[in-house]
Amino acid sequence: MEEPAYQRWVPLAHQVVRRTLGLRWKDVLEVYSYIPTIPIAEALALEARRAGSDTHITLMTDDLWFTSMKELPTRWLRTPSPVESAIGGVITANVYLGGPADARRMRDIPPEKFEANSLGGTRQDEPRRTRRVREVDLSIGRVTPERAEAYGLDYGKWRASYEDALAVDWRKSRRRGRPLPAPSPDAGRCGSARKRGRTCGSPRSRLLRSSATGLSMPRMSDAGSLRPPCPRGGSRVRSVRRPWRAKFAPRTRCS
């Protein structure tokens, strides 16, 4: 019997739910997903339930998002979604999985629609900001063949690099970053040293710190990004634990 589609995402879900968000009993998790990322959303929801948290999966589709952005007036896009505002008032954590898949279709949407949708998202997400909801932007739903074509990227390499980054064990990276040199005993005298034309701090120390910083999991660039604030019903979650986002999915967590 073939294993469920979500099974391959269980290790990632464990890291996000247990280590990054630290979900526990009485937490409420929302996972914002488009159709291609449903297996990841399910893995996250299952892990959250095992941690004792309540869960809710919000589903957005490309056609619903683009229809809203193209056919609805800016007045509608500027108005917070009552549903999303209500959800934002009860959740304690959110994971955004990214979309829509085909960013090329965004070229047909007037800039004022994106501006209106962004304003609506800002208003809609006020409860999240006020309550400091924990957020994770896991936008693998934006790593698609359509977007690769729009951005001039090799989809196979792009997808592989993104999944490799997600598979990084952050604990190993943290251990590699720990053996950094102690601050120089002259650190407190940098001002006077500069006046004498001397350089403060060890070049090697600076190099090591730079290398250590590079060990953290990279956030994939939305290169040349056709990434707008999204049409109502959605919101946007940024990198790990950023308490804010943009309206239509993103939440229009869309782009």
C-alpha positions, 0 to 999 in steps of 0.5 A, a space after each residue: 500500500 502506497 504511503 500517504 502524500 504527507 509522509 515525506 514532510 513529517 520530519 519538516 513538520 516536526 521541526 516547524 511545530 516542535 522546535 520553531 513554533 514550540 506548539 503545545 496544549 491550548 495553542 491554535 495553529 492555522 496553516 494557509 495552503 494552496 492546492 499543491 501544498 496540501 500534503 505539507 499542510 496535512 503533515 503540519 496539522 497532524 504534528 500540531 494535533 499530536 502536540 495537543 494544539 487545535 488546528 485549522 487549514 485555510 485553502 486558497 486556489 489560484 483561480 479564486 485569488 486571481 478572480 478576486 484581484 481582477 474582478 472585485 473593486 479596490 473598495 472590496 480589496 481594502 476592506 478586511 475579511 471578516 473571516 480572516 480577522 476572526 481567525 486572526 483573533 484566536 490563533 496563536 501560530 500560523 504557517 504560510 505555504 505560499 502561492 499562487 503557482 503562476 505569478 505570470 498572471 499577475 502582470 495583468 492586474 493593475 498596480 492599484 489593485 495590489 495597493 488596495 489589497 495590501 492595505 486590506 491585508 494590513 488592516 486584516 492582520 491587526 489582531 495578529 500583530 496585537 497578539 504577537 502571533 507566531 508566524 512561519 513563512 514556508 513558501 514552497 508553494 511559490 517554487 513552481 515551474 511557472 514561476 521558474 519560467 517567469 524568473 528565468 530559473 532552472 526549476 529542477 535546481 531551484 526546487 532541489 536547493 529549496 528542499 535541501 535548505 528545508 532539510 538542514 538540521 539547524 542544531 548542527 548549524 548552531 553547533 558549528 556557529 558556537 566555537 566563535 572567538 571571544 571578544 577581543 580584550 581591546 574591544 572597549 578601546 576601539 574608539 581610541 584605536 581608530 583615532 590612531 589609525 588602527 583596526 579594531 577586532 580580529 579579521 579572522 573573528 570577523 570572517 568566522 562570524 560571517 561564516 556562522 551567519 551563513 549557516 542559518 537556513 536561507 529564505 528563498 528569494 522571490 527573485 524579481 518577484 511578482 509577489 504582491 500583497 494578496 486578495 482578501 481571504 489570505 494573509 502573508 507570513 514572512 520568515 520564521 516568527 514575523 508577526 505580520 503579513 498582507 491581505 488576500 492570501 497572503 492571506 493573499 498570501 498569494 504571491 
